[in-house]
Amino acid sequence: MNFGIDDLPVRDELRGKSPYGAPQLDVPVRLNTNENPYPLPEPLVERITERVREAARGLNRYPDRDAVQLRTELARYLTKTGNHPLSLENVWAANGSNEVIQQLLQTFGGPGRSAIGFEPSYSMHGLIARGTGTRWLSGPRDADFTIDTEAATRAIAEHRPDVVFITTPNNPTGNAVPPETVLALYEAAQAARPSMVVVDEAYIEFSHGDSLLPLLEGRPNLVVSRTMSKAFGAAGLRLGYLAAHPAVVDAVQLVRLPYHLSAITQATALAALEHTDTLLKYVEQLKAERDRLVTEMRALGLEVTESDANFVQFGRFADPHGVWQKILDRGVLVRDNGVPGFLRVSAGTPEENDAFLDAVREVKKELDA
């Protein structure tokens, strides 16, 4: 007798859905998950070892439930890089930005409530919404993947969602959302409900422009979420955080699990924050490599979306999955996100990017033959 998920009493909104994930294949060059390709520098590895050793001596006790030191250092980092003063009371941290999003939806979404995002965008917003019993609404984007402000504000006025997600730079397309668009959507959301507006800045350190943190001033229903997975090169750490009005930070603590951030996680994140200047130098290298990918793919005649992230969306292909396979056959793994006609490649090291560009040239020549 075959027994599977469909035989379990799973909630209706989860039936037929697939878990989030990208292929983890053993190939020479993996450029499909927007990871920072540079290993942590040895001085940081040594500092992590020191901090973890210190933390290990107290593992018989629960960790700091409120992560006070970590939140204080995150606030200091945001104040320094985001042109907006923040303190401990403005910052909350969790196990990856996905848990931050989950806590926000547990607090402000849930059964009988709805959330809207402008797709294609980060698919976990919708997946976490469904996981928390929040009705998910797909808002419009233009053909160039920008948000049409008028169409978006109409959608907010019509549906009156409880939570509005704005991803900038957007994943998977890479383009940034102008501050004036965010402000217009925030005002529309306040007029409709009022609603919480979550600006997902997972890739902001790679942007040509500035963070939208200054928009928090005078806007208590605005939240900016971040991650240490990308710019900090710490995807394996699983540390995300948000900046918002202190009342929002108080609210999400109503749903957080007890002692949700381990002492080891907090120690490792604190060590990484001590090396911010070094880690951000790698960001500058990746930005240069991203721009090189854009230039060289456009020279090949490919359509490339403007990117403010550490990845590039490129196409258009009649059969994007077929092109994905041809690139994979040449030892390079990129991402087929399901955006019609397009694929996505993460910016890697110069050598990895060379391998990708060589593969694309061969595939393009084959397609044009």
N, C-alpha and C positions, 0 to 999 in steps of 0.2 A: 504494500500500500504506500503510494506516494503522499507525503504530507508536506505542505509548504506554507508560505506566508498567507496565501489566500484561504487556507483552512483555519487560520487563527481568527479570533474576534478582534481584528485590527480596526481602528477607526476608519470610517468611510473615506475621509479626505486623504488618507495615506495609501489607500489601495491603488495599485497600478503605478506607484511612484518608484523611482530608482534612487538609491543613496548617492550623495555627492561624491565625486572622485574623478581623478584623472589616471590614465594608464601608468603603471609603474613598471616599465620595461627595462631590461638590461641591455642598453645600447651605449655606444661610445659617447654620444652627446645628447643630454636630456635638457631640453629647453621648453618644457610644457607646463611648468607649475609656478612660474614667476619667482623662483627662489633667487636669492643672492648667490652667485656662483663662487664667491670668494670665501674660503674657510676663515674662521675667526683668527686674528693675529695671535701669535704665541704669547705675548705679554697678557692679553686678555684671557686666554685659556688658563694661564697660570693664576691670574687673579680670580677667575671663577673657581678654580681648585681650592684656593685659599678660603674664599667665602663659603663654599659648600662644606669644606672641612669644619669651619666654625659652626655652621648651621647643623652639621651632623651630630655634634656633641649634644644638641638639645632636641633631637628627634623624638625623645620620649615624651616631649611636651607638644601641645598643639602650636601651630604657627601663629604669628600675629594676625588675628582675625581681620583686622582693618587695614593691614599692609601699610601702616602709617609712613614708615621710612621710604618705602617704594613709591607711594603716591606723592610724597614730598619731592622726591627726585624727579619723578615724571613731570610734576608741575614746573619744576625748575627748568627741565629740558624744553617743555612747551613754551614757557615764558621767553627763553633765550632764542628759540628758533621760529616762534610763531607770531612775534610782534604783538603779544597780548599778555598782560600779567595774569597769572593764575596761581592758586595756592592749593594746599592739600584738600581743602573743602570742595574744590572744583573738579577733582579728578577721582576716577574709580578705575580699578584694574581687575582683570579676570583672565581665565585660561583661553587666550586667543581672542581676537575681536569677534569671533563667532559667539563666544559665551557672553560677551558684552551685548551683542545684538539680541541673543536669546533672553537675557535678563531684561532688556528694554521692552521686548515684546511680551514677556511674562508680566511686566509691570503695567504697560500702557496698552497692550493688545489683549488677546484672549478671546474666548467664546463670546459671540455677539458683537465683536469689534473687528475692524478691518485695517489693513495696511496697503499702501500703494508704492510701487517702484516703477521706474521708467526703463523699459526693456527694449533691447538686450542690456542686461546689467548683471550684477553679482547674483548668481542663482541661489546662493544660500539665504538671501533675504526672504525669498519666497518659501524655501524649504523650511526655514526656522519658523516663519509665520504659520505654515500649516502644522508644524510640530507643536506649536503653542495654542492651536485652535483658533488662530487669527485668520479671517478671510483675506485672501491675497488678491489684489487688483493689479493688473498690468497696465501701466500708463504708456502714452505714446512717445516715440522718438521719430525724428525726421530721417530721411533716407541717408543723410550724412552722419547719422547717429547722435546728433545734437538734440537737446530737449527744446521742443517748440514751446516757448513760454505760454503763449495764449492757449494752446491745446492742453497743456499740462494744468494750467490754472482752471480751465473749464472742467477737466476731469476731477480735480480736487473739489470744486464747487458742486459737481453732480454727485459724487460718491461720498463726500464728507468723511474721509478716512480718519482713523484715530492716530495713525502713524504714517509719516511720509518719509521714504528713503531717497536720498540723492547721493549718488556715488561719484566722487570727483577726486582724482582722475577715474574715469569709468572703467570698469572691468566687465567685459573683455575688450572693449573698443579702444581704450586708452586716452580718449579725449577728456579735457577738463570742462567743468561747468562754470560759466562766468558768475561772479558774485551777484550781479544784478538779477540773474535768473534765480539763484537761491533765495534772494530777498523777496522776489515776486512770489515764489512758491510758499515761502514762509508766511507772507501776509495773506495769501489765499487760504492757507491751512488754518490760520487763526480766525479768519472770517467764517470759515465753514463749520468749525467744531467748538472750540479750538483744538488743534492737534499737536502732537510731538513731531518735530522734523529732525531726522537723523542724517547728518552729512558724514558719509563714510569716506575717510581720507587715508585708506590703507596705503596708498602709493604717493602721498603728497610730497614726500622728500625728493621724489624724482621729477616733480613738476617744474615747468618753466616759470610758473607763477607762484604766488604766495598762498599760504594756508588761509582758510576761512575762519580761523579762530577769533579774529577781531569781531566777527559778526555776532559772537555770543553776547557782547555788551548790550544790555537792555532787552534781551530776547530769552526769557527763562524757559521757553519751550523748544529751544534749539540745542542739539547735542552734536558734538564732533567726535567720531570714533577713530581710533588709530590702532596700529599694530607694531610689534617689534620684529615681525617675521620677515619683512622686506628690507627696509633701509638698514636695520641693525644686523642683518644676516643671521637671524636667530629663529628661523622657522621651526626648528626642533624644540625651542623653548616653550612655545605656546603661551605668549603673553600679549594680551590686548588691553586697551584702556580707552576711556572716554574723558572728554572735558565738557562741563556743563555748569548750569547754576547749581549751587549747593543743595537745593531742594531736590533736584533730579538725582544727585548722588545719594541723598537720604532715601529716596523712593526705591531705587534699585536694590538697596540693602534689605528691603522687605522680602525679596525673593531669592537672594543669594543663598547658596548652601553654606552651612557652617564651615568655617576654616577652608574656604574653597581654594585659596592659593597656598600651595605647600611652601614650607620653609626653604626647600631647595629651589623652587621656582623664584621666590623672592630674592634669594641670595644671588642666583645667576643673573637675574634682571638688573640688580643693583651693580653687579660687576660690569655688565655691558654699558650701563649708563655712565660709568666712570671713564669709558673709552669712546665716548660719543664723537669727539673730533676725528679720531682715527677712522672710525666706521663710516663717517660721512664722506671721507675722502674716497672710499670705494664707491659711494653713490655717484660722485662726480665722474668716476671712470665709467660706470654703467650708463650714465646719461650720454656720455660721448659715444659709447658703443651703440646705444639705442638710436641716436641720431645717424650714425653711420649705416645701420641697418635700413633706416627709412630712406636715406639718400641712395644707397646701392640698389634697393629693391625698386624704387621708382625709376632708376636708370634702366632697369630691366623691363620696364613697361608695366609693372604691377600697380594695382591700386592699393594705396597704403593710407590708413586712417592716421590723422595727426595724433601723436602720442605724447602724453605728459607722465607716463608710467614707465616701468622697467620692462615693458613688453610692447610688441607692435602687432597690429592686426593687418593682414594683407590678403589680397585676392585680385580680382574676382575670378572664381573658377566655376565652371559648369558642374564639376564634380569635386567639391572640396575634400571629401573623404578619400577619394581616389588619389588626389594630390598628396594628402597627408600620408597615405601608404607609400607612395613613391619616394617621398622625402625620408620616411622611416626605413625603406629598403636601402637607403644610402647611409644609414647609421645615425640619423638625427631624428629625435622625437620632438614634435611640436604639438600644439593643442588644436583639436577640432572641437570647438565650443558649440557647434550647431547654429552659428550665425550664418544664414544662407549666403553662400559664395565666398566665405572667408575662413582663414585659419589665423592662429595667433602664435607668435614666437616670443619667448623670453629673451631678454638681452643677457648674453653669457660673457665669458672671457673672450678676448680677441681671437684666440685660437678656436674656441667653440663657434663663434660667429662666422669665422672664415669657413669652417666646415659646413655650417648651415647655408651660407651664401653659395658655396660651391655646389651643394646639393640642389638648391633652388635653380641655379643656372642650368644644371643638367636637366632638371625636370621641365623647366620652361622651354628649353631647346627641343625636348621630346614632344611637348604639347604643341609647339609651333610647327613641327615638321609635317 
